[in-house]
Amino acid sequence: MSAHDFRALHERLCREAAPSTVDVRRGALCHVTPERVVAAVAELRLGRAVSLAAPIETVPAADDPEPAVHRMTGPAPGDLCADGLHFATDRFAMNVHGDTNSHLDALRHVVFDGELYGGVPAGSVTAEGARALSVDLVKDGIVGRGVLLDIPRLRGVPWLQPGDHVTAEDLTAAEAAQGVRVGPGDMLFVRVGHRLRRTELGPWNAATHRAGLHPTALGFLAERKVAVLGGDGNNDTAPSAVEDIAFPVHVLAMHALGIHLMDYLQFEDLVPVCAQAGRWSFLCVVAPLRLPGATGSPVNPIAVL
């Protein structure tokens, strides 16, 4: 895809999803109305909760050269055998936007042509934090209907190979095969099998080679008024399908459509539950950390079936 064609697609999606003053504050989350949240509760059948997050990794790997740091800060050695009350304490530090740990991208994460989503000037980002469109926008969490589309299942393979693209046609075919339809306000989760491949074959440099969505698939999300997009990879394919733009899906989803992204989730626990129940939609609860000014947050989405 040429850079010219990409920019034409970007401009079209911006026009179709032109935000109002209210939308700039919430982006595509404006599609998650109270009525749709209430309707999502009807998805409950089994009373079964499943995490969509991978365990946070603290050991360097090919796709995680700067892993999270976990350090026990207490109790002091002398307290281990001492009488009385003592507490075990610890501290975490992590690169939120890495290529391994599950995280949510705030709308202010993507700067394109000097602007954020909704025409907000990029100058609102400073070393002290982000004044606009930070992760604090979703401090109350995101609750609604989730839909999982399993593309390897559709194609009859365990996972998509790095560099492969998920197209709009794939998404439509997966809907038909799984007997589900993505609707306004839904959280769309697209499985490419990244986590399973990593488990079976070991880590690789996912920054340069990974499966993801083709930029033209974002037309599907715009048409269906999807509120949130989550993937078990980065959502973007590498190498990029667009000349000179490394993360076209991030640009189109966040900058053009105002869709929050969740990267590097894991669906391997959810897939067998959905398959056994014969249902690929569920109530979903996303609760990022309250980090005012941050461009993202570690996240542990919960699917409830």
VMD Tcl script that draws the C-alpha trace (Angstrom):
set ca {
  {0.00 0.00 0.00}
  {1.48 3.33 -1.00}
  {1.80 6.22 1.41}
  {-0.54 8.19 -0.88}
  {-3.26 5.52 -0.68}
  {-2.81 5.32 3.09}
  {-3.27 9.06 3.50}
  {-6.39 8.93 1.35}
  {-7.77 6.18 3.59}
  {-6.80 8.17 6.69}
  {-8.58 11.27 5.42}
  {-11.71 9.27 4.55}
  {-11.91 7.64 7.98}
  {-11.32 11.01 9.66}
  {-14.26 12.45 7.74}
  {-16.52 9.50 8.51}
  {-15.69 9.64 12.23}
  {-15.37 13.41 12.60}
  {-15.58 13.95 16.38}
  {-17.84 16.38 18.17}
  {-16.59 18.29 21.19}
  {-17.81 15.46 23.43}
  {-16.29 12.77 21.21}
  {-12.82 14.33 21.41}
  {-12.89 13.62 25.12}
  {-14.04 10.00 24.70}
  {-13.22 9.03 21.14}
  {-15.00 5.91 19.90}
  {-16.06 5.16 23.48}
  {-19.01 7.43 22.72}
  {-20.48 4.32 21.04}
  {-20.55 2.55 24.43}
  {-23.85 3.97 25.61}
  {-25.48 3.09 28.96}
  {-28.10 1.13 27.04}
  {-25.43 -0.96 25.32}
  {-23.69 -1.64 28.62}
  {-26.95 -2.91 30.08}
  {-27.54 -5.03 26.97}
  {-24.04 -6.53 27.31}
  {-25.05 -8.07 30.63}
  {-27.38 -10.32 28.65}
  {-24.28 -12.05 27.24}
  {-23.81 -13.87 30.55}
  {-24.57 -17.58 30.42}
  {-21.92 -19.52 32.33}
  {-20.90 -17.11 35.07}
  {-17.29 -17.82 34.02}
  {-14.60 -15.09 34.16}
  {-11.49 -15.38 31.97}
  {-8.44 -13.10 31.90}
  {-7.30 -11.79 28.51}
  {-3.90 -10.64 29.79}
  {-0.58 -12.43 29.69}
  {1.57 -12.68 32.84}
  {3.97 -9.74 33.11}
  {7.46 -10.88 32.11}
  {10.60 -9.92 34.02}
  {13.22 -11.94 32.07}
  {14.87 -10.48 28.92}
  {13.82 -12.13 25.65}
  {14.16 -11.55 21.93}
  {10.95 -9.53 21.93}
  {11.48 -8.00 25.36}
  {15.02 -6.62 25.79}
  {13.83 -4.28 28.56}
  {11.45 -6.43 30.62}
  {9.50 -5.28 33.63}
  {11.48 -5.05 36.84}
  {10.07 -6.65 39.96}
  {11.92 -6.10 43.21}
  {10.95 -7.27 46.66}
  {11.35 -4.34 49.06}
  {10.38 -6.09 52.26}
  {10.50 -7.63 54.72}
  {14.05 -6.81 55.81}
  {16.25 -9.92 56.25}
  {16.23 -9.48 60.00}
  {12.43 -9.50 60.05}
  {12.03 -12.88 58.37}
  {12.34 -14.85 61.59}
  {11.46 -12.10 64.04}
  {8.36 -12.11 66.20}
  {5.54 -9.69 65.60}
  {3.91 -8.29 62.46}
  {5.84 -7.70 59.25}
  {4.80 -7.12 55.62}
  {6.07 -8.44 52.32}
  {6.28 -5.51 49.87}
  {7.46 -5.06 46.31}
  {7.98 -2.56 43.49}
  {7.35 -2.82 39.73}
  {8.72 -0.77 36.83}
  {7.94 -1.42 33.17}
  {7.98 -0.12 29.62}
  {4.24 0.06 29.04}
  {4.46 0.06 25.23}
  {6.76 -2.92 24.77}
  {6.28 -5.98 22.56}
  {5.39 -8.50 25.26}
  {3.26 -7.27 28.15}
  {-0.48 -6.67 27.79}
  {-1.30 -2.97 27.74}
  {-3.83 -0.36 26.73}
  {-2.85 2.58 24.50}
  {-4.37 5.94 25.40}
  {-5.51 8.13 22.50}
  {-2.61 10.45 23.13}
  {-0.13 7.64 22.32}
  {-0.18 8.37 18.56}
  {1.04 11.66 17.09}
  {0.55 11.97 13.32}
  {1.37 15.03 11.25}
  {1.80 17.08 14.41}
  {-1.62 16.29 15.84}
  {-3.39 13.87 18.16}
  {-6.87 12.48 17.65}
  {-9.49 15.15 16.96}
  {-6.95 17.76 15.91}
  {-5.55 18.19 19.42}
  {-2.09 19.82 19.07}
  {0.83 17.50 19.72}
  {2.31 20.18 21.95}
  {0.03 18.97 24.71}
  {2.56 16.14 25.25}
  {5.41 17.16 27.52}
  {8.05 15.37 29.58}
  {5.80 15.91 32.60}
  {2.91 14.04 31.03}
  {0.02 14.37 28.62}
  {-2.53 17.07 29.28}
  {-5.07 15.76 26.78}
  {-6.37 12.31 25.82}
  {-4.32 10.51 28.49}
  {-5.22 7.13 29.95}
  {-7.09 8.99 32.67}
  {-9.82 9.36 30.05}
  {-10.84 5.78 30.92}
  {-10.36 6.06 34.68}
  {-13.86 4.61 35.17}
  {-12.99 1.58 33.08}
  {-14.62 0.24 29.94}
  {-17.56 -2.14 30.29}
  {-19.46 -3.55 27.35}
  {-19.87 -6.38 24.88}
  {-16.73 -8.13 23.69}
  {-16.46 -10.20 20.50}
  {-13.54 -12.53 19.71}
  {-12.83 -13.29 16.05}
  {-10.36 -16.18 15.72}
  {-8.59 -15.86 12.36}
  {-6.31 -18.93 12.68}
  {-9.43 -20.98 13.46}
  {-11.03 -19.59 10.30}
  {-8.00 -20.53 8.19}
  {-7.47 -23.92 9.82}
  {-3.99 -23.14 11.18}
  {-2.66 -22.77 14.76}
  {-1.41 -19.22 14.13}
  {-0.76 -16.69 11.39}
  {2.83 -16.41 10.31}
  {4.70 -13.16 11.05}
  {4.08 -10.69 8.24}
  {0.61 -12.06 7.44}
  {-2.34 -9.68 7.29}
  {-5.91 -9.93 8.60}
  {-8.25 -8.34 6.05}
  {-11.77 -6.99 6.31}
  {-12.85 -10.07 4.38}
  {-11.25 -12.26 7.07}
  {-13.20 -10.45 9.77}
  {-16.48 -10.85 7.90}
  {-15.78 -14.53 7.18}
  {-14.90 -15.17 10.83}
  {-18.21 -13.62 11.90}
  {-20.09 -15.97 9.62}
  {-18.08 -19.03 10.68}
  {-18.48 -18.27 14.38}
  {-22.13 -17.19 14.23}
  {-21.53 -13.74 15.70}
  {-21.75 -10.16 14.48}
  {-19.75 -7.14 15.62}
  {-21.97 -4.17 16.43}
  {-21.82 -0.55 17.59}
  {-19.99 -0.04 20.86}
  {-18.43 -3.51 20.85}
  {-14.89 -4.32 21.94}
  {-13.43 -6.30 19.06}
  {-10.70 -8.83 19.88}
  {-8.83 -10.31 16.91}
  {-6.75 -13.43 17.48}
  {-3.78 -14.03 15.17}
  {-2.20 -16.71 17.38}
  {0.84 -14.62 18.34}
  {0.85 -15.88 21.94}
  {0.49 -19.54 20.98}
  {3.31 -19.26 18.45}
  {5.52 -17.61 21.09}
  {4.74 -20.38 23.58}
  {5.37 -23.19 21.08}
  {8.39 -21.80 19.21}
  {9.86 -19.31 21.66}
  {10.20 -15.51 21.52}
  {11.39 -13.76 18.36}
  {11.94 -10.14 17.38}
  {8.28 -9.17 17.11}
  {9.25 -5.56 16.47}
  {10.24 -6.50 12.93}
  {8.11 -9.58 12.18}
  {4.54 -10.12 13.39}
  {1.03 -10.76 12.09}
  {-1.64 -8.10 12.36}
  {-4.45 -6.26 10.65}
  {-4.15 -4.82 7.17}
  {-4.84 -1.06 7.21}
  {-7.87 -1.50 4.94}
  {-9.48 -3.67 7.64}
  {-10.04 -0.49 9.64}
  {-12.92 0.30 7.31}
  {-14.73 -2.66 8.92}
  {-14.19 -1.15 12.39}
  {-15.42 2.27 11.24}
  {-18.52 0.82 9.59}
  {-19.43 -1.24 12.67}
  {-18.63 1.64 15.10}
  {-16.23 -0.49 17.15}
  {-15.25 1.16 20.46}
  {-12.07 -0.76 21.35}
  {-9.68 -3.01 19.40}
  {-7.59 -5.66 21.13}
  {-5.14 -8.19 19.71}
  {-2.77 -10.90 20.91}
  {-0.05 -9.16 18.91}
  {0.56 -5.49 18.26}
  {-2.53 -5.15 16.00}
  {-0.12 -3.84 13.33}
  {1.68 -6.16 10.94}
  {5.45 -6.03 10.62}
  {6.92 -5.36 8.16}
  {4.35 -2.63 7.64}
  {1.96 -2.82 4.72}
  {2.46 0.92 4.11}
  {5.52 2.64 2.73}
  {7.30 4.82 5.31}
  {4.62 4.39 8.02}
  {5.53 1.73 10.55}
  {2.23 1.49 12.47}
  {-0.63 2.28 10.08}
  {-3.28 0.46 12.13}
  {-2.35 2.48 15.21}
  {-2.64 5.68 13.18}
  {-5.99 4.79 11.62}
  {-7.55 3.32 14.76}
  {-6.42 5.92 17.27}
  {-5.70 9.08 15.28}
  {-8.52 8.80 12.73}
  {-11.22 6.85 14.57}
  {-10.50 7.51 18.25}
  {-10.41 3.78 19.05}
  {-8.43 2.73 22.13}
  {-6.09 -0.20 21.42}
  {-5.01 -3.09 23.60}
  {-1.83 -4.83 22.46}
  {-0.27 -8.20 23.31}
  {-3.28 -9.72 25.05}
  {-3.70 -13.49 25.23}
  {-6.75 -15.44 24.14}
  {-5.59 -19.01 24.65}
  {-7.63 -19.37 27.86}
  {-10.72 -17.80 26.30}
  {-10.84 -19.74 23.02}
  {-11.71 -23.18 24.50}
  {-14.38 -21.64 26.75}
  {-16.00 -19.89 23.79}
  {-15.74 -22.99 21.62}
  {-17.33 -25.22 24.24}
  {-20.12 -22.73 24.88}
  {-20.63 -22.11 21.16}
  {-20.55 -18.37 21.88}
  {-17.94 -15.83 20.81}
  {-19.43 -12.77 22.50}
  {-19.30 -11.92 26.18}
  {-19.45 -9.20 28.79}
  {-16.04 -7.55 29.01}
  {-14.56 -5.36 31.74}
  {-11.35 -3.36 31.16}
  {-9.85 -1.52 34.13}
  {-6.58 0.29 33.36}
  {-4.59 1.83 36.19}
  {-5.38 5.43 37.11}
  {-2.24 7.11 35.77}
  {-3.04 10.79 35.10}
  {-1.08 12.08 32.13}
  {0.11 8.64 30.98}
  {0.04 7.41 27.38}
  {-1.00 3.91 28.39}
  {-1.38 1.38 31.16}
  {-0.82 -2.29 31.93}
  {-4.21 -3.92 31.60}
  {-6.00 -7.15 32.52}
  {-9.28 -7.32 30.56}
  {-11.79 -9.82 31.93}
  {-14.25 -11.66 29.72}
  {-17.33 -12.92 31.55}
  {-19.43 -15.55 29.78}
}
mol new
graphics top color blue
foreach p $ca { graphics top sphere $p radius 0.5 }
foreach p [lrange $ca 0 end-1] q [lrange $ca 1 end] { graphics top cylinder $p $q radius 0.2 }
display resetview
